[in-house]
Each structure stands twice: as C-alpha cells, then as structure tokens.
C-alpha cells in the first residue's frame, strides 16, 4: 500500500517538480554553508589578520603609513587639513593636505604579499565620538610582517616629529595629541636665577640614566618635582625647555575640571604615553573650589569628583606606575596639603621667584645683544630703584613683555622703564 502511494506520487508531475526544487534548494543551502565554513577554515589556517583600533597609539601612525603605500593605487581617500608654519619665522602659515584611506576596503602590496585593508567606523552613542579601526589581512601565518609594518609606521612618525615637542591631553580615558608638534624650546631661552635650571637638568639627567640605581635599592623608579613661586616667573617655560632638551613629550592634566574623578585619574596615569613628562599645573586647585554646572554629567551618574586621597594614591600608592616624571606647579605652596608634597611624592622642590639682578642682566643681553656693560649696569640699577619705589617685585613675564613693547629701540627701554607696571 505504501509502495503504491510512493509510485503514484513519483508519477505526479507537480510533486516531482516540487521535490526537485526542494532538492536543488537544499543542495544550494548545503553548498553555501559549506563554502562559508570552508572560507572560515581557510582564513584561520592560511591567513593572518591584525586589527588596530583608533584608541591605540599606533593607529594614526599606521594610517599615515598605509596612505603612503596607497598613494598611487587608492581612489577612495579622506582628507585631513592642517595649518603648518615653516621654521623660517618670516614664512606665513600654510594649509597642508594629507590623504588617508577612506572608510572601506583597499589593497596594496608589501614584501611580495597582497595586503587587504578594511577601515571601519561606528558612531558611539554616549560620547558622540566615532569608533574607528583598521583591519589588515594577508596570506600566511607569520605575524612578523605586521610587526615590520608597525615599526616602519612608528619610525616614519618619529622622523616627521624630530626636533619637535609633542603635547598630549586626555579625552575620556585615553591620551590624544593636542594641537601640532611644537618646536623645541632652547634651554638658553629660559632665564632663571643662577644655578636653578642647571640643577633641574642634572637631577632629571641622573634619574633618566640610572634606573637600576633605584631598582637595586628597592626604591620606586619615579621622580616628582614641584616648581612654586609667583605667576610669570618661568615655571612652565622651564618644563617645556627640559622636555625639549631630553627629547620627552608632555602629558598635561587639568585636575580641577569637573569630570576628573579618582578612577579616571588612575586610568589616565596608568597609560601615559612613553617618555613623557606628566604636567600638573596649578596643583593647589586640584581639590579646592571645584564647582559643577547643571549640565555636568557627573551629578547625574552618581560619580564622585577627585578627592585628595585619590590624588595621593595615584601619585604614590599601590596603583601608581613606575618610570615616570611628574612636574607640579603652583603659585601658592602654602595651600598644598603636607601629604601631597612629602618626599616620595615630591622629591625635588624649587622656588622660582621674582626677577633677580642676574636675570635682569641676562634678559637684557638676550633681547639686545648689542648692549654694553655700562648699559647693562644702568638698566639693572633702574630696575632695582623701580622695585624699591613701588615696593612691588617684577616677574620675568612682565620684563619680557616690556622688552617686546620696546623691541625696536634700546633707548626707549631706558626712557620708559616705568611702563613695566602699566603693561
């Protein structure tokens, strides 16, 4: 009876056609699934993939290096416009256009292998900052090819920034390059009182060149500096000059901003760019006078602002990292908690005060190299009398502004000295 049913169905043309379509569909589905598994197996066994997200420090290096490899072949580009100024002071600012691979798929050849480049971008809902990544795919299983690419990209980036000081600032929990690389500030452009700058140079040099001295003695390999004194005395300028002298970048942190919390500070200090000075300006304002606007997200997220305890732990606690240099500046050292500036957190304190006769003489020589000894002594006496009459010290920034105001005539410098307090 079953055989008769099957026989009648097989002789039915409608049933046969339907069964054939089902069979073809099934076969195609199996073939498609098999090809997918086969492709996955092939990629796992015979191809190697590298993904670099945009929150990795090598992302911008790699993207720029890839754009150089694709300069003749790619037709899908994104433009990056920057304003640059040549080292020639008389040159004008010009626009520089850099083309990088756009979002999509690109191909180039490297060391005899074809490299597939996939650049993707996703819009982040919370921060509004898009998340990007670059994925490289190549035949083979040797990851050395990617190591070579990253090293070449790094070397190219370092060469482009040679002779410059990089300044980093934090976003949410990561560091980003702030502005353009800056020309290194020469040490002789910062005129502090006699011996101050040299003592700072000697101490930083000893720290950088003797890591095992700390390790052998069980001392954490980190160094903290505090520069304190009135505004305009040259504290930040000295740090910029030191960074340029030792080929270090600067990572600057604003601890008084409302979004700074204990956790965020710890996260930022744990991933500071290598070979960088951490700069904490106006450290006295870190936990004092903090206010929050209605739109401040912290109030609505239940997050606590930065505390003195959190700052101390980040600087010198179990969670603090090693191999770092921290410079703090303040105009009011008396406002600082003694625990913040104790040895171990601050190892080197340096007062940088109002102008001294030595600084007055050296600054006059730097701005007016043609000055004679008689003119130098005359101007130093004028400044001494001026500060005595007004009972008010003069800062290096004030004197520099005065020289710039009278930059065309040394005679005007002598004749208008009372203008220093009016500028």
C-alpha positions as CSV (number, residue, x, y, z in Angstrom):
1,X,0.0,0.0,0.0
2,X,2.9,2.4,0.8
3,X,4.7,1.4,-2.4
4,X,1.6,2.2,-4.4
5,X,1.4,5.7,-2.7
6,X,5.0,6.4,-3.5
7,X,4.6,5.2,-7.1
8,X,1.6,7.5,-7.6
9,X,3.4,10.4,-6.1
10,X,6.5,9.8,-8.3
11,X,4.4,9.7,-11.4
12,X,2.7,13.0,-10.4
13,X,4.4,15.8,-12.4
14,X,3.6,18.5,-9.8
15,X,5.0,16.5,-6.9
16,X,8.1,15.7,-8.9
17,X,8.7,19.3,-9.8
18,X,8.3,20.4,-6.2
19,X,10.6,17.7,-4.9
20,X,13.2,18.7,-7.5
21,X,13.0,22.4,-6.4
22,X,13.4,21.4,-2.8
23,X,16.3,19.2,-3.6
24,X,18.0,22.0,-5.5
25,X,17.4,24.5,-2.7
26,X,18.7,22.1,-0.1
27,X,21.8,21.4,-2.2
28,X,22.4,25.1,-2.7
29,X,22.0,25.8,1.0
30,X,24.4,23.0,1.9
31,X,26.9,24.3,-0.7
32,X,26.6,27.8,0.6
33,X,27.1,26.7,4.2
34,X,30.0,24.5,3.2
35,X,31.6,27.4,1.4
36,X,31.2,29.6,4.4
37,X,32.8,27.1,6.7
38,X,35.5,26.4,4.1
39,X,36.3,30.1,3.8
40,X,36.4,30.4,7.6
41,X,38.7,27.4,7.8
42,X,40.9,28.8,5.0
43,X,41.2,32.2,6.7
44,X,42.1,30.6,10.0
45,X,44.7,28.3,8.6
46,X,46.2,30.3,5.7
47,X,45.7,34.0,6.5
48,X,46.6,36.3,9.4
49,X,44.6,39.4,10.4
50,X,45.5,42.4,12.5
51,X,43.0,44.9,13.9
52,X,44.2,48.3,15.2
53,X,41.5,50.4,17.0
54,X,41.7,54.2,16.9
55,X,42.3,54.3,20.7
56,X,45.7,52.6,20.2
57,X,48.7,54.9,19.9
58,X,49.9,53.3,16.7
59,X,46.6,53.9,14.9
60,X,47.5,57.3,13.5
61,X,51.0,56.2,12.6
62,X,49.7,53.1,10.7
63,X,47.0,55.1,8.9
64,X,49.5,57.6,7.7
65,X,52.0,54.9,6.6
66,X,49.2,53.0,4.7
67,X,48.2,56.2,2.9
68,X,51.8,56.4,1.7
69,X,51.6,52.8,0.4
70,X,48.3,53.6,-1.4
71,X,49.4,57.0,-2.8
72,X,49.3,55.7,-6.4
73,X,46.6,53.0,-6.3
74,X,43.8,54.0,-4.0
75,X,40.9,56.0,-5.4
76,X,38.9,56.3,-2.1
77,X,40.5,58.8,0.2
78,X,39.8,61.0,3.2
79,X,41.4,64.5,3.5
80,X,43.0,65.8,6.6
81,X,43.8,69.5,6.6
82,X,46.3,71.0,8.9
83,X,47.8,74.5,9.2
84,X,51.6,74.5,9.3
85,X,54.3,77.1,9.6
86,X,57.9,76.5,8.4
87,X,60.9,77.0,10.7
88,X,61.6,80.3,8.9
89,X,60.0,83.0,11.1
90,X,59.2,85.2,8.1
91,X,57.1,82.5,6.4
92,X,53.3,82.6,6.5
93,X,51.1,79.8,7.8
94,X,50.0,77.5,5.0
95,X,47.5,74.7,4.7
96,X,48.8,71.2,4.4
97,X,46.6,68.4,3.0
98,X,47.1,64.8,3.9
99,X,45.1,62.0,2.3
100,X,44.4,58.8,4.3
101,X,42.4,55.7,3.2
102,X,38.7,56.3,3.5
103,X,36.2,54.0,5.1
104,X,36.0,50.9,3.0
105,X,38.4,48.2,1.5
106,X,41.8,48.9,0.0
107,X,44.7,46.7,-1.3
108,X,48.4,47.2,-1.5
109,X,51.5,45.0,-2.0
110,X,54.2,44.7,0.8
111,X,57.2,42.4,0.7
112,X,55.7,40.4,-2.1
113,X,52.3,39.9,-0.4
114,X,49.0,41.4,-1.1
115,X,47.6,43.2,2.0
116,X,43.9,43.8,2.3
117,X,43.0,47.0,4.3
118,X,39.5,47.4,5.8
119,X,38.8,50.7,7.6
120,X,35.5,50.8,9.5
121,X,33.8,53.5,11.5
122,X,31.0,53.2,14.1
123,X,29.1,56.0,15.7
124,X,29.4,55.9,19.5
125,X,26.0,56.7,21.2
126,X,27.3,58.1,24.5
127,X,30.3,60.2,23.6
128,X,29.3,61.0,20.0
129,X,33.0,60.3,19.0
130,X,33.1,57.7,16.2
131,X,35.0,54.5,16.9
132,X,37.3,53.5,14.1
133,X,39.5,50.6,13.3
134,X,41.8,49.4,10.6
135,X,42.0,45.6,9.9
136,X,44.9,44.2,7.8
137,X,44.7,40.7,6.2
138,X,47.5,38.9,4.5
139,X,48.3,35.3,3.3
140,X,50.5,33.3,5.6
141,X,50.8,32.7,9.3
142,X,53.9,34.8,10.1
143,X,52.9,37.8,12.2
144,X,56.4,39.3,11.7
145,X,55.0,41.1,8.7
146,X,52.7,43.2,10.9
147,X,55.5,43.9,13.4
148,X,57.6,45.2,10.5
149,X,54.7,47.5,9.3
150,X,54.1,48.9,12.8
151,X,57.8,49.6,13.3
152,X,58.1,51.3,9.9
153,X,55.0,53.4,10.7
154,X,56.5,54.4,14.1
155,X,59.8,55.3,12.6
156,X,58.2,57.4,9.9
157,X,56.1,59.2,12.6
158,X,59.2,59.8,14.8
159,X,61.1,61.2,11.8
160,X,58.3,63.6,11.0
161,X,58.3,64.9,14.6
162,X,62.0,65.0,15.0
163,X,63.1,68.3,16.7
164,X,59.6,68.9,18.0
165,X,57.9,68.5,21.4
166,X,54.6,66.6,21.5
167,X,51.9,67.7,23.9
168,X,49.2,65.2,24.9
169,X,45.9,65.9,26.7
170,X,43.3,63.4,27.9
171,X,39.9,62.7,26.3
172,X,37.8,60.4,28.4
173,X,40.2,57.7,29.5
174,X,42.9,58.0,26.9
175,X,45.5,60.4,25.6
176,X,45.4,62.3,22.3
177,X,47.9,64.6,20.7
178,X,47.0,68.2,21.4
179,X,47.5,70.5,18.5
180,X,50.5,70.3,16.3
181,X,54.0,69.2,17.4
182,X,55.8,72.3,18.8
183,X,59.3,73.5,18.1
184,X,61.6,72.5,20.9
185,X,62.3,75.4,23.3
186,X,66.0,76.0,23.7
187,X,67.4,75.9,27.2
188,X,69.1,79.3,26.8
189,X,65.7,80.9,26.1
190,X,64.6,80.3,29.7
191,X,66.5,82.6,32.1
192,X,66.0,81.7,35.7
193,X,68.2,82.7,38.7
194,X,71.7,81.5,38.6
195,X,72.1,77.7,39.0
196,X,68.3,76.8,39.1
197,X,67.9,75.5,35.6
198,X,71.2,73.6,35.7
199,X,70.3,71.9,39.0
200,X,67.0,70.7,37.4
201,X,68.9,69.4,34.3
202,X,71.3,67.5,36.5
203,X,68.6,65.9,38.6
204,X,66.4,64.8,35.6
205,X,69.5,63.5,33.8
206,X,70.5,61.4,36.8
207,X,67.0,60.0,37.0
208,X,66.8,59.0,33.3
209,X,70.3,57.5,33.2
210,X,70.2,55.5,36.4
211,X,67.1,53.3,36.6
212,X,69.0,50.4,38.2
213,X,70.2,52.6,41.0
214,X,66.5,52.8,42.1
215,X,65.8,49.1,41.4
216,X,68.8,47.8,43.3
217,X,67.8,49.8,46.4
218,X,64.1,48.9,46.2
219,X,63.1,52.5,45.5
220,X,60.1,53.1,43.1
221,X,61.5,54.4,39.9
222,X,59.7,57.6,39.6
223,X,60.5,61.2,40.3
224,X,58.3,64.1,41.4
225,X,59.1,67.8,41.1
226,X,57.4,70.9,42.5
227,X,58.1,74.3,41.0
228,X,56.5,77.1,43.0
229,X,56.5,80.8,43.0
230,X,54.6,83.9,41.8
231,X,52.9,83.9,38.4
232,X,55.0,84.7,35.4
233,X,58.3,83.6,36.9
234,X,59.0,80.9,34.3
235,X,57.9,77.6,35.8
236,X,56.1,76.2,32.8
237,X,58.7,77.6,30.4
238,X,61.4,75.7,32.3
239,X,59.4,72.5,32.0
240,X,59.0,73.0,28.2
241,X,62.7,73.6,27.8
242,X,63.5,70.4,29.9
243,X,61.2,68.3,27.7
244,X,62.9,69.6,24.6
245,X,66.4,69.0,26.0
246,X,65.7,65.4,26.9
247,X,63.5,64.6,23.9
248,X,60.5,64.0,26.1
249,X,56.8,64.7,25.3
250,X,54.5,66.5,27.8
251,X,51.2,65.0,29.0
252,X,49.2,67.7,30.7
253,X,46.4,67.1,33.2
254,X,43.8,69.6,34.5
255,X,42.9,68.2,37.8
256,X,40.4,70.9,38.6
257,X,37.9,70.1,35.8
258,X,34.6,68.8,36.9
259,X,34.9,65.5,35.0
260,X,38.0,64.4,36.8
261,X,37.4,61.6,39.3
262,X,39.7,59.2,41.3
263,X,39.1,56.3,38.9
264,X,39.6,58.5,35.8
265,X,42.9,59.9,37.2
266,X,44.2,56.4,38.0
267,X,43.3,55.2,34.5
268,X,45.0,58.1,32.8
269,X,48.2,57.9,34.8
270,X,48.4,54.2,34.1
271,X,48.6,54.6,30.3
272,X,50.6,57.9,29.9
273,X,52.5,58.0,26.6
274,X,56.0,56.6,26.9
275,X,58.9,59.0,27.5
276,X,56.6,61.8,28.6
277,X,56.6,64.3,31.4
278,X,53.3,64.4,33.3
279,X,52.5,68.1,34.0
280,X,50.1,69.0,36.7
281,X,49.7,72.8,36.6
282,X,48.2,74.8,39.5
283,X,48.1,71.7,41.7
284,X,46.7,73.8,44.5
285,X,43.4,74.0,42.6
286,X,43.1,70.2,42.2
287,X,40.5,69.7,45.0
288,X,39.7,73.3,46.0
289,X,37.0,75.4,44.6
290,X,35.5,72.7,42.4
291,X,32.1,73.6,41.1
292,X,29.6,71.8,38.9
293,X,27.1,73.2,36.4
294,X,23.7,71.8,35.9
295,X,24.7,70.1,32.7
296,X,27.6,68.4,34.4
297,X,27.2,64.7,33.7
298,X,28.9,63.6,36.9
299,X,26.0,64.9,39.1
300,X,23.6,62.5,37.2
301,X,25.8,59.5,37.1
302,X,26.5,59.3,40.8
303,X,30.2,59.7,40.3
304,X,32.3,61.3,42.9
305,X,34.8,64.1,42.0
306,X,38.5,63.9,42.5
307,X,39.5,63.6,46.2
308,X,42.8,64.3,47.9
309,X,43.0,60.7,48.9
310,X,42.5,59.6,45.3
311,X,45.2,62.0,44.1
312,X,47.7,60.8,46.7
313,X,47.1,57.1,45.8
314,X,47.5,57.9,42.1
315,X,50.8,59.6,42.7
316,X,52.4,57.3,45.3
317,X,50.0,54.4,46.1
318,X,49.9,50.7,45.2
319,X,48.3,51.5,41.9
320,X,50.9,54.1,40.8
321,X,53.1,53.3,37.9
322,X,56.9,53.5,37.7
323,X,59.3,55.0,35.2
324,X,57.6,58.4,35.1
325,X,58.4,62.0,35.8
326,X,55.8,64.3,37.3
327,X,56.1,68.1,37.4
328,X,53.7,70.1,39.5
329,X,53.4,73.8,39.6
330,X,51.7,76.2,42.0
331,X,51.6,79.9,42.8
332,X,50.6,79.2,46.4
333,X,52.6,76.4,48.0
334,X,51.1,77.3,51.4
335,X,47.7,75.9,50.1
336,X,49.1,72.5,49.5
337,X,48.4,69.6,51.9
338,X,51.7,68.5,53.5
339,X,50.9,64.9,52.5
340,X,50.9,65.9,48.8
341,X,54.4,67.3,48.9
342,X,56.1,64.9,51.2
343,X,59.3,63.1,50.0
344,X,58.3,60.2,47.7
345,X,55.6,62.2,46.1
346,X,57.7,65.3,45.6
347,X,61.4,64.6,45.6
348,X,62.7,68.0,44.3
349,X,61.2,71.3,45.3
350,X,62.4,74.5,43.6
351,X,61.3,78.1,44.3
352,X,61.2,80.3,41.2
353,X,60.7,83.8,42.4
354,X,60.6,87.4,41.1
355,X,63.4,88.8,38.9
356,X,66.9,88.9,40.4
357,X,69.6,91.3,39.2
358,X,71.3,88.3,37.4
359,X,68.1,87.6,35.4
360,X,67.6,91.3,34.5
361,X,71.1,91.4,33.1
362,X,70.8,88.2,31.1
363,X,67.4,89.0,29.7
364,X,68.6,92.4,28.5
365,X,71.6,90.7,26.8
366,X,69.3,88.2,25.1
367,X,66.9,90.8,23.8
368,X,69.5,93.4,23.0
369,X,72.8,91.6,22.2
370,X,74.5,94.9,21.3
371,X,74.2,96.1,24.9
372,X,77.4,97.3,26.5
373,X,78.4,96.6,30.1
374,X,77.7,100.2,31.0
375,X,74.1,99.9,29.6
376,X,73.5,96.6,31.4
377,X,74.6,98.0,34.7
378,X,72.5,101.2,34.1
379,X,69.3,99.2,33.4
380,X,69.9,96.8,36.3
381,X,70.1,99.9,38.6
382,X,66.9,101.3,37.1
383,X,65.0,98.1,37.8
384,X,66.4,98.0,41.4
385,X,65.2,101.6,42.0
386,X,61.8,100.9,40.4
387,X,61.0,97.9,42.6
388,X,62.2,99.8,45.7
389,X,60.0,102.8,44.9
390,X,56.9,100.7,44.1
391,X,57.5,98.1,46.7
392,X,56.4,95.6,44.1
393,X,58.5,92.8,42.5
394,X,58.8,92.3,38.8
395,X,58.3,89.0,37.1
396,X,60.1,87.6,34.1
397,X,56.9,87.7,32.1
398,X,56.5,91.4,32.8
399,X,60.0,92.3,31.8
400,X,59.7,90.2,28.6
401,X,56.5,92.0,27.7
402,X,58.2,95.3,28.3
403,X,61.1,94.3,26.0
404,X,58.7,93.2,23.3
405,X,56.9,96.5,23.6
406,X,60.1,98.4,23.0
407,X,61.8,95.9,20.8
408,X,63.0,98.4,18.2
409,X,64.9,100.8,20.4
410,X,67.2,100.2,23.3
411,X,67.0,103.9,24.2
412,X,63.2,103.5,24.7
413,X,63.9,100.7,27.2
414,X,65.9,103.1,29.4
415,X,63.5,106.1,28.9
416,X,60.2,104.3,29.6
417,X,61.1,101.9,32.4
418,X,58.1,102.9,34.5
419,X,55.8,101.4,31.9
420,X,56.6,97.9,33.2
421,X,53.8,98.1,35.7
422,X,51.4,99.5,33.1
423,X,51.6,96.8,30.5
